[in-house]
Amino acid sequence: MLIMSNTENIIIYDSVKGINLEGDFQGSIITRCKDDNNSIIFSDKVKISDSEGIFINNGLRVGFELIYDKKIAFSRKIEAQWYEDFESIEYSILISEDLMQVYDEGQFSDAFPYTLNKLNTAALYLDDYKYGINHLEFFREEMLRNPVSLVGNGVILADRVVIDERIDPVFYDCLIVGRDENENLLVSFEPYMNVKKSLTDVKYIIILGIEELKL
């Protein structure tokens, strides 16, 4: 496992550790929200202001929403949006260029013949007592592109996921943001990660549609 230290990845905001860096930040930024949708925002510009809040520009917000008594996965482009209430954000972290290069180098070609590319964003799995979704059995031993997963307190952004014979997701070429035992935010890259549902708190897996990825 390749773990990048927090001197290479800049923690812009962390509600748990009380980190709040004022200024403008550009690059590959992951923001986790504290909302009913458990949403995650991928963006390339973030501005932090004590007086105004968090400004996110040119991003993609991913999560779930309740529509007509049914949970639906969504991904929406963010042109420019202020989050005046810091309480709505858990953290925002700027990923180092070196780590992003490692992640980019692991990407499969879109033309790979055995990979399924979804046109529109769809839910693969949602752990919810009332609105649960589980399509893992249907996609067993298939390879799906562009999964985003919330596992415990960690975010997984991977190039692809395969559902193995035990109906557990196996992620390949993963960028992972999570907290250690001391609640410190860490970022790592894993070429291979088998997530056992019986041992891990898998909250959801969303497959991003290729149309939504055209930022």
Salt bridges, closest charged atoms under 4 A:
ASP14 OD1 - ARG179 NH2 2.76
ASP35 OD2 - ARG61 NH2 2.61
GLU65 OE1 - ARG76 NH2 2.45
GLU87 OE1 - LYS34 NZ 3.94
GLU90 OE1 - ARG32 NE 3.56
GLU90 OE2 - ARG179 NH2 3.17
ASP110 OD1 - ARG145 NH1 2.98
ASP128 OD2 - LYS71 NZ 3.41
GLU137 OE2 - ARG140 NH2 3.31
ASP159 OD1 - ARG145 NH2 2.96
ASP159 OD2 - ARG160 NH1 2.65
ASP164 OD2 - ARG166 NH2 3.05
GLU165 OE2 - ARG166 NH1 3.07
ASP168 OD1 - LYS197 NZ 3.34
ASP173 OD2 - ARG160 NH1 2.97
GLU183 OE1 - ARG179 NE 3.99
ASP201 OD2 - LYS203 NZ 2.93
GLU211 OE2 - LYS214 NZ 3.36
